[in-house]
Amino acid sequence: YSAPTYVVNVYYKAIDVPYAVRYYFQNIHDDTYSEDVGHYRVSAAKTGTIISDDALKLHEWETEGFTKLYHYPEAVAADGSTVFQCYYDRNYYMLKFDMDGGYGTEPVYARYGTAFIVTAPTRHGYEFVGWDDVTDGTGDGNPDTLPTTIPAENRTYKALWRTVDTTYTPVYWLQNADDDKYSFIGSVKGSAPSGTTVSGGDSLQKNTPLCGNTDTTHTHNDDCCPKNFNQLVYNDAKTQKNVTIKGDGSTTVNVYYDRKAYTLRFFYARENSAGQFQLVGGTTYPFGNKGTSFRRPGPYNVENLLAQVNDWGNITGKPKL
């Protein structure tokens, strides 16, 4: 080199240098974050390379239940000291419970991974069987096991029930003597599976206790039973049919009875001066007559006259005339 001065251009070529990525996930019970060292990784890139947010993301299956916070792009330092820190927030999910007529279970809204306990619902007249996962809108009608922690999705569960016997009340009504209305005469307790239907029937017996006293120390007597039972006629047309049994025991089935109807006719017979008996009173003449017209009996006496009245001979305790 003979020139007094020289210009020397020095060129630097970027080389791959290491950088690290650390991943932090939000805690369940507070807003701080804990590192998952299982995801810690070391990669390499040319010095000065801008690492984008997408390049730092983990796979979806690795971060189920979490959402990544945005990471502003940064360049890789030449000295290999670069450490990227990525943060993931826990998602909130809702567990809904369709109690299908029951009560007592509240929905759960919490962060992914939160432990929870669900109170079994109550439905009068039914036994709780379990929860059917109906998240897809249908379910299969079979009990599914609830997760112990909040899953990474919203879910809906429907209560499954089994019917059990529950009480209902047959209520008895008797036609009034002086009008066509009905008055309450008593009730009893019945039992049938919830949700089924029952119909009233001719179930009243002369020894049916209608007093409603269920005390175990109480002894039913005649005062507890229907009065003049033989004079009651079951009214099927008015009695309730196909009543659905409610699980809360409030169901009543109204059963109606009419009174037997009797017509009283009075016959008056008198003895004339000749010692013969005569039937007096035109209104009695056509009633109960066995024939199409009244016949003069022989011998002509009271008993033979009355014998022409329908069923007179079958009347028990008839007056002696």
C-alpha positions as CSV (number, residue, x, y, z in Angstrom):
1,Y,0.0,0.0,0.0
2,S,1.7,3.3,-1.1
3,A,-1.1,5.7,-0.7
4,P,-0.9,8.0,2.3
5,T,-4.5,7.1,3.5
6,Y,-7.0,4.3,2.9
7,V,-10.8,4.0,3.5
8,V,-11.7,0.6,4.9
9,N,-15.4,-0.4,4.9
10,V,-16.3,-2.9,7.5
11,Y,-19.5,-4.9,7.0
12,Y,-21.3,-6.8,9.7
13,K,-23.6,-9.7,8.8
14,A,-26.4,-10.5,11.2
15,I,-26.2,-13.9,12.7
16,D,-28.7,-16.1,14.6
17,V,-28.7,-15.2,18.3
18,P,-30.8,-16.9,20.9
19,Y,-33.9,-15.5,22.6
20,A,-36.1,-16.9,25.3
21,V,-39.9,-16.9,25.7
22,R,-41.6,-17.3,29.1
23,Y,-45.3,-17.8,29.6
24,Y,-47.4,-16.7,32.5
25,F,-51.0,-17.7,33.2
26,Q,-53.5,-15.8,35.4
27,N,-54.1,-17.4,38.7
28,I,-57.6,-18.7,39.6
29,H,-58.3,-16.6,42.7
30,D,-56.5,-13.4,42.0
31,D,-55.3,-11.2,39.1
32,T,-51.6,-12.1,39.4
33,Y,-49.8,-14.5,37.1
34,S,-47.7,-17.6,37.6
35,E,-45.2,-18.9,35.1
36,D,-45.7,-22.3,33.5
37,V,-42.2,-23.4,33.2
38,G,-43.3,-26.3,31.1
39,H,-43.8,-23.9,28.2
40,Y,-40.5,-22.1,28.6
41,R,-38.6,-22.2,25.3
42,V,-35.5,-20.9,23.6
43,S,-35.4,-20.0,19.9
44,A,-33.1,-18.2,17.6
45,A,-33.4,-15.4,15.1
46,K,-31.2,-12.9,13.3
47,T,-30.1,-10.0,15.3
48,G,-32.6,-7.2,15.1
49,T,-35.4,-9.5,13.9
50,I,-38.8,-8.2,15.0
51,I,-40.7,-11.0,16.7
52,S,-44.5,-10.6,16.1
53,D,-47.3,-11.4,18.6
54,D,-48.5,-14.3,16.5
55,A,-45.0,-15.8,16.5
56,L,-45.1,-16.0,20.3
57,K,-48.5,-17.7,20.6
58,L,-48.8,-21.2,21.9
59,H,-51.0,-23.8,20.2
60,E,-54.7,-23.5,21.0
61,W,-54.8,-26.9,22.6
62,E,-52.0,-25.8,25.0
63,T,-54.0,-22.7,26.1
64,E,-57.5,-24.0,26.4
65,G,-59.5,-21.8,28.7
66,F,-57.1,-18.8,28.3
67,T,-56.9,-15.8,26.1
68,K,-53.4,-14.3,25.2
69,L,-52.8,-10.7,26.0
70,Y,-51.3,-8.7,23.1
71,H,-47.5,-8.6,23.1
72,Y,-46.0,-5.6,21.2
73,P,-43.4,-6.7,18.7
74,E,-39.8,-6.4,19.8
75,A,-36.4,-6.9,18.1
76,V,-34.0,-9.6,19.1
77,A,-30.9,-8.2,20.8
78,A,-27.5,-9.0,19.4
79,D,-26.1,-10.2,22.8
80,G,-28.7,-13.0,23.2
81,S,-30.2,-11.4,26.3
82,T,-33.7,-11.0,24.9
83,V,-36.5,-12.6,26.9
84,F,-40.1,-12.2,25.8
85,Q,-42.8,-12.5,28.4
86,C,-46.3,-13.6,27.3
87,Y,-49.3,-13.4,29.5
88,Y,-52.6,-15.3,29.3
89,D,-55.8,-14.4,31.1
90,R,-58.3,-17.0,32.3
91,N,-61.6,-17.0,30.6
92,Y,-65.0,-16.9,32.4
93,Y,-67.6,-19.5,31.6
94,M,-71.2,-20.1,32.6
95,L,-72.8,-23.4,33.8
96,K,-76.5,-23.2,33.5
97,F,-78.9,-25.7,35.2
98,D,-82.4,-26.3,33.9
99,M,-84.2,-27.8,36.9
100,D,-87.3,-28.9,34.9
101,G,-89.8,-27.9,37.5
102,G,-87.5,-28.1,40.5
103,Y,-85.7,-25.4,42.5
104,G,-82.6,-24.9,44.6
105,T,-79.7,-24.9,42.1
106,E,-78.0,-21.7,41.1
107,P,-76.0,-21.1,37.9
108,V,-72.2,-21.0,38.2
109,Y,-70.1,-18.2,36.5
110,A,-66.4,-18.4,37.2
111,R,-62.9,-18.5,35.8
112,Y,-61.7,-21.6,33.9
113,G,-60.4,-24.2,36.3
114,T,-62.3,-22.9,39.4
115,A,-63.5,-25.7,41.7
116,F,-67.3,-25.6,42.3
117,I,-70.0,-27.5,44.1
118,V,-73.6,-27.7,42.8
119,T,-76.5,-28.2,45.2
120,A,-79.0,-30.9,44.1
121,P,-82.4,-29.5,43.2
122,T,-85.7,-30.3,44.9
123,R,-89.0,-31.1,43.3
124,H,-92.0,-32.2,45.4
125,G,-93.1,-35.7,44.5
126,Y,-90.0,-36.5,42.5
127,E,-86.6,-38.0,43.2
128,F,-83.6,-36.3,41.7
129,V,-81.6,-38.7,39.4
130,G,-78.8,-36.5,38.0
131,W,-77.9,-34.0,35.4
132,D,-78.1,-34.5,31.6
133,D,-75.6,-32.5,29.5
134,V,-77.9,-30.7,27.0
135,T,-75.3,-28.2,25.8
136,D,-75.9,-29.4,22.2
137,G,-79.6,-28.7,22.6
138,T,-80.8,-32.2,23.1
139,G,-79.0,-34.5,25.5
140,D,-79.5,-38.3,25.8
141,G,-81.7,-38.5,28.8
142,N,-79.0,-40.2,30.9
143,P,-77.2,-38.8,33.9
144,D,-73.8,-37.2,33.1
145,T,-71.0,-36.6,35.6
146,L,-70.5,-33.0,36.4
147,P,-66.9,-31.7,36.1
148,T,-65.2,-30.7,39.4
149,T,-63.8,-27.5,37.9
150,I,-65.1,-25.0,35.4
151,P,-64.5,-26.4,31.9
152,A,-63.3,-24.3,29.0
153,E,-66.8,-23.8,27.6
154,N,-70.3,-22.7,28.5
155,R,-72.5,-25.6,29.4
156,T,-76.2,-26.3,30.1
157,Y,-77.4,-29.2,32.2
158,K,-81.0,-30.4,32.7
159,A,-82.3,-32.2,35.8
160,L,-83.5,-35.7,35.5
161,W,-86.3,-36.8,37.8
162,R,-87.9,-40.1,38.8
163,T,-91.6,-40.0,39.9
164,V,-92.4,-41.2,43.4
165,D,-95.8,-41.7,45.1
166,T,-97.3,-38.5,46.5
167,T,-100.5,-37.8,48.3
168,Y,-103.6,-36.3,46.8
169,T,-107.0,-35.6,48.3
170,P,-110.3,-37.1,47.2
171,V,-113.0,-34.6,48.4
172,Y,-116.6,-35.8,48.8
173,W,-119.6,-33.7,48.1
174,L,-123.3,-34.5,48.9
175,Q,-126.3,-33.1,47.2
176,N,-128.3,-30.9,49.5
177,A,-131.8,-32.0,50.5
178,D,-133.5,-28.8,49.6
179,D,-131.7,-27.8,46.4
180,D,-129.4,-29.1,43.7
181,K,-126.3,-27.7,45.2
182,Y,-123.6,-29.8,47.0
183,S,-122.1,-29.5,50.4
184,F,-118.7,-30.8,51.6
185,I,-119.0,-33.9,53.8
186,G,-115.3,-34.9,54.1
187,S,-112.1,-36.0,52.5
188,V,-109.5,-38.7,52.6
189,K,-105.9,-39.1,51.5
190,G,-104.8,-41.0,48.4
191,S,-101.5,-41.8,46.9
192,A,-100.3,-42.0,43.2
193,P,-97.1,-41.3,41.3
194,S,-96.5,-37.6,40.5
195,G,-97.3,-36.6,37.0
196,T,-99.8,-39.4,36.5
197,T,-103.6,-38.9,36.2
198,V,-106.3,-40.2,38.5
199,S,-110.1,-40.1,38.3
200,G,-112.7,-40.0,41.0
201,G,-114.9,-43.0,41.4
202,D,-117.5,-44.6,43.6
203,S,-115.0,-45.2,46.4
204,L,-117.1,-44.0,49.3
205,Q,-117.9,-46.8,51.8
206,K,-120.1,-46.8,54.9
207,N,-116.9,-47.1,57.0
208,T,-114.8,-44.5,55.1
209,P,-113.4,-42.1,57.7
210,L,-114.2,-38.5,56.5
211,C,-113.2,-36.7,59.6
212,G,-109.7,-35.9,58.3
213,N,-108.1,-36.7,61.6
214,T,-104.7,-38.4,60.9
215,D,-103.5,-38.4,64.5
216,T,-102.3,-41.9,65.3
217,T,-104.0,-41.8,68.7
218,H,-107.4,-41.1,67.1
219,T,-109.8,-44.0,66.7
220,H,-112.3,-43.6,64.0
221,N,-116.0,-44.2,65.0
222,D,-119.4,-43.8,63.4
223,D,-119.2,-40.1,63.7
224,C,-116.2,-40.1,61.3
225,C,-118.1,-42.0,58.6
226,P,-120.8,-40.9,56.1
227,K,-124.3,-40.6,57.5
228,N,-127.1,-42.5,55.9
229,F,-124.7,-44.2,53.6
230,N,-127.4,-46.4,52.0
231,Q,-129.2,-43.3,50.8
232,L,-126.3,-42.0,48.7
233,V,-126.0,-42.4,44.9
234,Y,-122.7,-41.9,43.1
235,N,-122.8,-39.2,40.5
236,D,-120.3,-40.2,37.8
237,A,-121.1,-37.5,35.4
238,K,-120.2,-34.7,37.8
239,T,-117.1,-36.4,39.4
240,Q,-113.7,-35.2,38.2
241,K,-111.8,-37.4,35.8
242,N,-108.1,-37.5,34.6
243,V,-106.7,-35.1,37.1
244,T,-102.9,-34.8,37.0
245,I,-101.1,-35.4,40.3
246,K,-98.9,-32.5,41.4
247,G,-95.8,-33.3,43.2
248,D,-96.5,-30.9,46.1
249,G,-99.5,-32.9,47.4
250,S,-102.0,-30.1,46.6
251,T,-104.1,-32.1,44.1
252,T,-107.8,-32.6,44.9
253,V,-110.2,-34.8,43.1
254,N,-113.9,-33.9,43.7
255,V,-116.3,-36.8,44.0
256,Y,-120.0,-36.2,44.0
257,Y,-122.9,-38.1,45.5
258,D,-126.6,-37.5,45.1
259,R,-129.4,-38.3,47.5
260,K,-131.8,-41.1,46.6
261,A,-135.1,-39.6,45.6
262,Y,-138.4,-40.9,47.2
263,T,-142.0,-40.1,46.4
264,L,-144.3,-40.3,49.4
265,R,-148.0,-40.9,48.6
266,F,-150.5,-41.2,51.4
267,F,-153.4,-43.6,51.0
268,Y,-156.4,-43.3,53.2
269,A,-158.9,-46.1,53.7
270,R,-162.1,-45.9,55.7
271,E,-164.7,-48.4,56.7
272,N,-168.3,-47.7,55.7
273,S,-171.5,-48.5,57.5
274,A,-171.7,-51.8,55.8
275,G,-168.2,-52.8,57.2
276,Q,-166.5,-52.4,53.9
277,F,-163.2,-50.5,53.3
278,Q,-163.1,-47.8,50.6
279,L,-160.0,-46.1,49.2
280,V,-160.4,-42.3,49.4
281,G,-158.5,-39.6,47.4
282,G,-158.3,-39.4,43.7
283,T,-154.6,-38.6,43.6
284,T,-153.7,-42.0,45.0
285,Y,-155.6,-43.9,42.5
286,P,-153.1,-44.1,39.7
287,F,-150.0,-44.3,41.8
288,G,-148.3,-47.7,42.2
289,N,-151.3,-49.6,40.8
290,K,-150.2,-53.0,39.6
291,G,-152.8,-53.0,36.8
292,T,-153.9,-50.5,34.3
293,S,-157.0,-49.7,36.4
294,F,-157.9,-50.1,40.0
295,R,-159.6,-53.4,40.8
296,R,-162.0,-54.1,43.7
297,P,-160.2,-56.7,45.7
298,G,-161.8,-59.7,47.3
299,P,-162.1,-59.9,50.2
300,Y,-162.4,-56.2,50.2
301,N,-160.2,-54.9,53.0
302,V,-157.3,-52.5,53.6
303,E,-154.5,-55.0,53.1
304,N,-155.9,-56.2,49.8
305,L,-156.4,-52.6,48.7
306,L,-152.8,-51.7,49.5
307,A,-151.5,-54.8,47.8
308,Q,-152.3,-53.1,44.5
309,V,-149.6,-50.5,45.3
310,N,-146.3,-51.4,43.7
311,D,-143.9,-53.2,46.0
312,W,-146.1,-52.6,49.1
313,G,-145.4,-56.2,50.1
314,N,-141.6,-55.5,50.0
315,I,-141.7,-52.4,52.2
316,T,-140.0,-53.1,55.5
317,G,-141.6,-51.5,58.6
318,K,-144.7,-50.3,56.8
319,P,-147.4,-49.0,59.0
320,K,-150.2,-51.2,60.2
321,L,-153.6,-50.0,59.1
